[in-house]
Amino acid sequence: MNLDRNKASIVEAVDAGLLAGAVTLVWQRDAVLQVNELGYRDVDARLPMQRDTIFRIASMTKPATVAAAMSLIEEGRLSLDDRVSTWLPELSDMQVLVDPLGPLDRTVPAERHITVDDLMTHRSGLAYMFSVLGPISDAYRKLPTRQDQDRWLSELSALPLVHQPGERLTYSHATDVLGIALSRIEGKPLSQVLDERILGPLGMSDTGFSVGAGGRRRAATMYQLDRDCSLRDDVMGPAPIVDPPFCTGGAGLWSTVDDYLRFARMLLDDGTLDGVRVLSRRSVELMRTDRLTDEQKRYDFLGSPFWVGRGFGLNLSVVTDPARSRQLFGPGGLGTFSWPGAYGTWWQADPSADLILIYLIQNLPNMNVDAAAAVAGNTSLAKLQTAQPRFVRRTYEALER
């Protein structure tokens, strides 16, 4: 078995100056088969990508926050059917837009309360600025996360929902809201909740909402491509040494390829890792089981037909028809699950092959234009969108020989 060909598309992008660098990993049947350290974590300083490079993993944070919530559900502290206003009274009396593209003052009352399940499946009616259009998009754009979580939630709750709770899936700040609920239930910052319930038990010592002084030296610089296809490095500040005032459960974590492998392995092994049970088999089963209705799958996801051959569990996409899914998203057997990040970080776990793939880069997309591509784990420029799919396809081809 020779996996070397799977890095060719990434090397081509790096050599062309379109990508600073990447770290990828292939794990199968209790063994790491390959780690690629390609290009640079900082181009100007000529600092190479390394296995322990720390990345902003954006929405790959979401499954970790959901996992922490599931551990609380196991203790009977909350349930999927609970109304979130029990802990977040700011969300008690929500209004819903009459027209998703219309003025913010044309609303009707929500027909029911938002539930924990709604938050975990993005069916709450909340949104992101890039997942909606019109005045509500502008309102979300003005919502700053650089403030404490209570003030942020107060401002969020003043905005109308884009549809009735439970009606359909709209990608959103729902997992940030879930993180605030966990923080209030436990009476401690979300960072501590995740440390105690997920990151600590899994030994994910390089994962958190900040990287510390030592970690900053290992953090990958965020890049963005200019219109002339040159890399800019002035698009995001340095890695934080201390936790921010608002630890966002939807996008705030930093991690490494080996740390996230431990999280993915736990989910693949029904809640255990190295003999330590972190979640119950039932909790993991719920996370990995499609919960969308056929009607909800008819809606595009961020303008893309994302639900072809796949569904959505508790913030994990799930392959339900491998043949149909493969046509759009590449190989992955029945039950393959994943959820990527907007800066190009991507992973999937395939139970049918006992296989985990991880692909980490730092590329800031234009979320107004390329939101679907970014969330799918690709980069924002068409020339780069083939690098990650080719890595996946060539890995499967090598393993299947």
C-alpha positions as CSV (number, residue, x, y, z in Angstrom):
1,M,0.0,0.0,0.0
2,N,1.4,3.4,-1.0
3,L,-0.3,6.5,0.2
4,D,2.2,9.0,-1.2
5,R,0.0,10.0,-4.2
6,N,-2.7,11.5,-1.8
7,K,-0.5,14.6,-1.1
8,A,0.2,15.5,-4.8
9,S,-2.8,18.0,-5.1
10,I,-1.8,19.7,-1.9
11,V,1.8,20.0,-2.9
12,E,0.7,21.5,-6.2
13,A,-1.3,24.2,-4.5
14,V,1.6,25.0,-2.1
15,D,4.1,25.1,-4.9
16,A,1.8,27.4,-6.9
17,G,1.7,29.8,-4.0
18,L,-2.1,29.3,-3.5
19,L,-1.8,27.6,-0.1
20,A,0.7,28.1,2.7
21,G,0.7,24.5,3.9
22,A,-1.3,21.6,5.3
23,V,-1.1,18.8,7.8
24,T,-3.0,15.6,7.0
25,L,-3.5,12.3,8.7
26,V,-4.7,8.8,7.8
27,W,-5.7,6.4,10.6
28,Q,-7.1,3.0,10.1
29,R,-7.7,0.0,12.5
30,D,-5.9,1.4,15.5
31,A,-2.8,2.7,13.6
32,V,-1.7,6.0,12.1
33,L,-0.8,5.1,8.5
34,Q,0.4,8.5,7.4
35,V,1.0,12.1,8.5
36,N,1.8,14.7,5.8
37,E,3.5,17.9,6.9
38,L,3.4,20.1,3.8
39,G,4.5,23.7,3.3
40,Y,4.6,26.3,6.0
41,R,2.7,27.4,9.0
42,D,4.3,30.8,8.5
43,V,5.5,31.5,5.0
44,D,7.5,34.7,5.7
45,A,9.3,33.2,8.7
46,R,9.8,29.9,6.8
47,L,8.4,28.0,9.7
48,P,7.3,24.5,8.4
49,M,4.0,22.8,9.0
50,Q,4.6,20.2,11.7
51,R,2.5,17.4,13.2
52,D,2.0,19.4,16.4
53,T,1.0,22.7,14.5
54,I,-2.1,24.2,16.1
55,F,-5.0,25.3,13.9
56,R,-8.2,27.3,14.3
57,I,-10.7,24.5,13.7
58,A,-13.8,26.8,13.4
59,S,-17.0,24.7,13.1
60,M,-15.1,21.5,14.0
61,T,-15.7,22.9,17.5
62,K,-19.5,22.1,17.2
63,P,-19.4,18.3,17.6
64,A,-17.2,18.8,20.7
65,T,-19.8,21.2,22.3
66,V,-22.6,18.8,21.4
67,A,-20.6,15.9,22.9
68,A,-20.3,17.9,26.2
69,A,-24.1,18.5,26.1
70,M,-24.7,14.7,25.6
71,S,-22.7,14.0,28.7
72,L,-25.0,16.3,30.7
73,I,-28.0,14.6,29.1
74,E,-26.7,11.2,30.3
75,E,-26.7,12.7,33.9
76,G,-30.3,13.8,33.5
77,R,-29.3,17.5,33.7
78,L,-31.2,18.3,30.4
79,S,-32.8,16.4,27.5
80,L,-33.2,16.9,23.7
81,D,-36.8,17.9,24.2
82,D,-36.2,20.6,26.8
83,R,-36.9,24.1,26.0
84,V,-33.7,26.1,26.1
85,S,-35.5,29.1,27.7
86,T,-35.3,27.1,31.0
87,W,-31.7,28.3,31.2
88,L,-31.8,31.1,28.6
89,P,-34.9,33.2,29.4
90,E,-33.7,35.6,26.7
91,L,-35.1,33.2,24.2
92,S,-38.6,32.8,25.8
93,D,-40.7,35.0,23.5
94,M,-39.1,34.8,20.1
95,Q,-40.6,36.5,17.0
96,V,-40.3,35.0,13.5
97,L,-40.0,36.9,10.2
98,V,-43.0,36.8,8.0
99,D,-40.7,37.0,5.0
100,P,-37.1,35.7,5.5
101,L,-35.9,38.5,3.1
102,G,-38.3,41.1,4.5
103,P,-38.1,43.9,7.1
104,L,-37.2,42.9,10.6
105,D,-40.3,44.5,12.1
106,R,-42.7,42.2,10.1
107,T,-43.0,39.2,12.4
108,V,-45.3,36.7,14.0
109,P,-44.8,35.0,17.4
110,A,-42.9,31.7,17.4
111,E,-45.4,28.8,17.5
112,R,-43.3,26.9,20.0
113,H,-40.2,27.2,22.1
114,I,-36.7,26.4,20.8
115,T,-35.5,23.0,22.1
116,V,-32.1,21.6,22.8
117,D,-32.6,19.3,19.7
118,D,-33.3,22.4,17.6
119,L,-30.0,23.9,18.6
120,M,-28.0,20.7,17.9
121,T,-29.6,20.3,14.4
122,H,-29.7,24.0,13.4
123,R,-33.5,23.9,13.2
124,S,-34.0,26.7,15.7
125,G,-34.6,29.5,13.3
126,L,-31.4,31.2,14.2
127,A,-28.9,32.0,11.5
128,Y,-25.4,33.2,10.5
129,M,-24.9,36.3,8.5
130,F,-23.7,34.2,5.5
131,S,-26.6,31.7,5.7
132,V,-29.3,34.2,5.1
133,L,-30.0,37.2,2.9
134,G,-31.6,40.6,3.3
135,P,-32.0,42.8,6.4
136,I,-31.6,39.9,8.8
137,S,-28.1,39.1,7.3
138,D,-27.1,42.7,7.9
139,A,-28.3,42.5,11.5
140,Y,-26.3,39.3,12.1
141,R,-23.2,41.0,10.6
142,K,-23.4,43.7,13.3
143,L,-23.5,41.1,16.1
144,P,-20.1,41.1,17.7
145,T,-18.8,38.0,19.5
146,R,-16.0,40.0,21.2
147,Q,-18.1,40.6,24.3
148,D,-19.3,38.6,27.2
149,Q,-21.7,35.8,26.4
150,D,-24.7,37.2,28.3
151,R,-24.6,40.5,26.4
152,W,-24.1,38.7,23.1
153,L,-27.1,36.5,23.8
154,S,-29.2,39.5,24.7
155,E,-28.4,41.1,21.4
156,L,-29.0,37.8,19.5
157,S,-32.4,37.3,21.1
158,A,-33.6,40.7,20.0
159,L,-33.4,39.5,16.4
160,P,-36.3,37.6,14.8
161,L,-36.0,34.0,13.8
162,V,-35.8,33.3,10.1
163,H,-38.4,30.5,10.3
164,Q,-40.4,28.7,12.9
165,P,-38.5,26.4,15.3
166,G,-38.2,22.9,14.0
167,E,-39.4,23.8,10.5
168,R,-36.1,23.4,8.6
169,L,-32.3,23.6,8.9
170,T,-30.6,26.9,8.7
171,Y,-26.9,26.9,9.6
172,S,-26.5,29.2,12.5
173,H,-25.1,30.4,15.8
174,A,-27.2,27.7,17.5
175,T,-24.1,25.9,18.9
176,D,-22.8,29.1,20.4
177,V,-26.2,29.4,22.1
178,L,-25.9,25.7,23.3
179,G,-22.5,26.5,24.7
180,I,-24.0,29.4,26.8
181,A,-26.7,27.0,28.1
182,L,-24.0,24.5,29.1
183,S,-22.1,27.3,30.9
184,R,-25.1,28.4,32.8
185,I,-26.2,24.8,33.8
186,E,-22.7,24.1,35.1
187,G,-22.1,27.5,36.5
188,K,-18.7,27.8,34.9
189,P,-17.1,28.9,31.6
190,L,-17.7,26.7,28.6
191,S,-13.9,26.2,28.3
192,Q,-14.0,24.5,31.7
193,V,-17.1,22.5,30.8
194,L,-15.4,21.1,27.7
195,D,-12.1,20.5,29.5
196,E,-13.8,18.5,32.3
197,R,-16.2,16.5,30.1
198,I,-14.5,16.0,26.8
199,L,-11.0,17.4,26.2
200,G,-9.5,16.2,29.5
201,P,-10.9,12.7,29.5
202,L,-9.7,12.3,25.9
203,G,-6.2,13.7,26.6
204,M,-6.7,16.5,24.1
205,S,-4.0,18.7,25.8
206,D,-3.5,20.9,22.8
207,T,-7.1,21.8,22.3
208,G,-8.8,24.9,23.8
209,F,-10.1,28.4,23.2
210,S,-6.6,29.7,23.6
211,V,-3.1,28.3,23.0
212,G,-0.9,29.7,25.8
213,A,2.4,31.4,25.3
214,G,4.1,28.2,24.2
215,G,1.3,27.2,21.8
216,R,1.5,30.5,20.0
217,R,4.9,29.5,18.5
218,R,3.2,26.4,17.1
219,A,0.1,28.1,15.7
220,A,-0.5,28.3,12.0
221,T,-0.9,31.8,10.5
222,M,-4.3,32.4,8.8
223,Y,-4.0,33.3,5.1
224,Q,-6.3,34.7,2.4
225,L,-5.8,34.9,-1.3
226,D,-6.0,38.3,-2.9
227,R,-7.6,38.8,-6.3
228,D,-4.2,38.5,-7.8
229,C,-3.9,35.1,-6.2
230,S,-1.2,36.1,-3.7
231,L,-1.3,35.0,-0.1
232,R,-2.0,37.7,2.5
233,D,-1.2,37.1,6.2
234,D,-2.7,40.2,7.7
235,V,-6.3,38.9,7.8
236,M,-6.5,37.6,11.4
237,G,-4.7,38.4,14.6
238,P,-2.3,36.1,16.5
239,A,-3.4,33.1,18.4
240,P,-4.8,34.1,21.8
241,I,-2.7,33.3,24.9
242,V,-5.7,33.5,27.2
243,D,-9.3,32.5,26.7
244,P,-11.6,35.2,25.2
245,P,-14.5,36.7,27.2
246,F,-16.9,34.7,25.1
247,C,-15.8,31.1,24.3
248,T,-18.0,30.3,21.3
249,G,-19.1,26.7,21.3
250,G,-19.7,26.9,17.5
251,A,-16.3,27.9,16.3
252,G,-13.8,28.9,19.0
253,L,-11.5,26.0,19.4
254,W,-7.9,25.5,18.4
255,S,-6.5,22.0,18.0
256,T,-3.9,19.7,16.4
257,V,-4.2,16.8,14.1
258,D,-3.5,14.2,16.8
259,D,-5.8,15.8,19.3
260,Y,-8.8,15.8,16.9
261,L,-7.9,12.3,16.0
262,R,-8.6,11.3,19.6
263,F,-12.0,12.9,19.5
264,A,-12.9,11.3,16.1
265,R,-11.7,7.9,17.4
266,M,-13.9,8.2,20.5
267,L,-17.0,8.8,18.3
268,L,-16.0,6.0,15.9
269,D,-15.6,3.6,18.9
270,D,-19.1,4.3,20.3
271,G,-17.9,6.7,23.0
272,T,-14.7,5.1,24.3
273,L,-11.0,5.7,23.7
274,D,-8.2,3.6,25.1
275,G,-10.6,1.9,27.4
276,V,-12.0,5.2,28.8
277,R,-15.7,5.7,28.3
278,V,-16.4,9.4,27.6
279,L,-19.9,9.1,26.2
280,S,-22.5,6.3,26.2
281,R,-23.0,4.2,23.2
282,R,-26.6,5.7,23.0
283,S,-25.3,9.3,23.0
284,V,-22.9,8.6,20.1
285,E,-25.6,6.7,18.2
286,L,-27.8,9.8,18.5
287,M,-25.1,12.1,17.3
288,R,-24.4,9.8,14.3
289,T,-28.0,9.2,13.2
290,D,-29.8,11.3,10.6
291,R,-32.6,13.4,12.1
292,L,-33.7,15.4,9.0
293,T,-37.0,14.7,7.3
294,D,-37.2,14.2,3.6
295,E,-38.9,17.6,3.3
296,Q,-36.1,19.3,5.1
297,K,-33.5,17.7,2.8
298,R,-35.1,19.4,-0.2
299,Y,-33.8,22.7,1.0
300,D,-30.3,23.6,-0.2
301,F,-27.6,24.1,2.4
302,L,-25.9,27.5,2.0
303,G,-27.0,27.4,-1.6
304,S,-25.6,23.9,-2.2
305,P,-27.4,20.5,-2.6
306,F,-25.6,19.3,0.5
307,W,-28.1,16.5,1.5
308,V,-27.6,14.3,-1.6
309,G,-27.0,10.9,-0.1
310,R,-26.5,12.2,3.4
311,G,-28.3,13.5,6.4
312,F,-27.6,15.3,9.6
313,G,-27.4,14.0,13.1
314,L,-26.5,16.0,16.2
315,N,-24.1,18.4,14.4
316,L,-22.6,15.6,12.4
317,S,-23.3,15.0,8.7
318,V,-24.0,11.3,8.1
319,V,-23.8,9.4,4.8
320,T,-27.1,7.6,4.2
321,D,-26.5,6.6,0.5
322,P,-22.8,6.1,-0.3
323,A,-23.3,5.9,-4.0
324,R,-25.2,9.2,-4.2
325,S,-23.0,10.9,-1.7
326,R,-19.8,9.9,-3.5
327,Q,-20.9,11.7,-6.7
328,L,-20.8,15.1,-4.9
329,F,-18.5,14.6,-1.9
330,G,-16.2,11.7,-2.6
331,P,-15.8,8.3,-1.0
332,G,-17.2,7.3,2.4
333,G,-19.2,4.2,3.3
334,L,-22.6,4.0,4.9
335,G,-22.7,5.9,8.2
336,T,-19.6,8.0,7.5
337,F,-19.8,11.1,9.7
338,S,-18.0,14.4,9.8
339,W,-18.3,18.2,10.3
340,P,-15.7,20.5,8.9
341,G,-14.6,24.0,9.6
342,A,-14.7,27.2,7.5
343,Y,-11.0,27.8,7.4
344,G,-10.4,24.6,5.4
345,T,-10.2,22.2,8.3
346,W,-11.9,18.9,7.5
347,W,-12.2,15.3,8.8
348,Q,-14.4,12.2,8.4
349,A,-14.7,8.9,10.1
350,D,-15.9,5.9,8.0
351,P,-17.2,3.0,10.2
352,S,-17.3,0.7,7.2
353,A,-13.6,1.0,6.7
354,D,-12.6,1.7,10.3
355,L,-10.9,4.8,8.8
356,I,-10.4,8.4,9.9
357,L,-9.0,11.1,7.6
358,I,-8.0,14.6,8.8
359,Y,-7.0,17.6,6.6
360,L,-6.0,20.9,8.2
361,I,-5.2,24.2,6.5
362,Q,-5.7,27.9,7.4
363,N,-7.5,29.7,4.6
364,L,-9.9,32.5,5.3
365,P,-12.7,32.4,2.7
366,N,-15.1,35.1,1.6
367,M,-18.1,33.7,3.5
368,N,-20.5,35.9,1.6
369,V,-19.5,34.2,-1.7
370,D,-18.1,30.8,-0.8
371,A,-19.9,29.8,2.3
372,A,-21.0,26.4,1.0
373,A,-17.5,25.6,-0.2
374,A,-15.9,26.7,3.0
375,V,-18.3,24.6,5.2
376,A,-17.8,21.6,2.9
377,G,-14.1,21.7,3.9
378,N,-12.8,23.2,0.7
379,T,-11.1,26.5,0.2
380,S,-12.7,29.7,-1.2
381,L,-10.9,29.7,-4.5
382,A,-12.0,27.3,-7.3
383,K,-8.4,26.4,-8.1
384,L,-8.0,25.1,-4.5
385,Q,-11.2,23.2,-4.2
386,T,-9.7,20.1,-5.8
387,A,-6.9,19.7,-3.2
388,Q,-8.9,18.2,-0.4
389,P,-11.2,16.0,-2.5
390,R,-8.2,14.6,-4.4
391,F,-6.5,13.8,-1.1
392,V,-9.6,11.9,0.0
393,R,-10.1,10.1,-3.2
394,R,-6.5,9.0,-3.6
395,T,-6.4,7.8,0.0
396,Y,-9.3,5.5,-0.6
397,E,-7.9,4.3,-3.9
398,A,-4.6,3.4,-2.2
399,L,-6.4,1.6,0.7
400,E,-8.7,-0.3,-1.7
401,R,-5.8,-1.7,-3.8
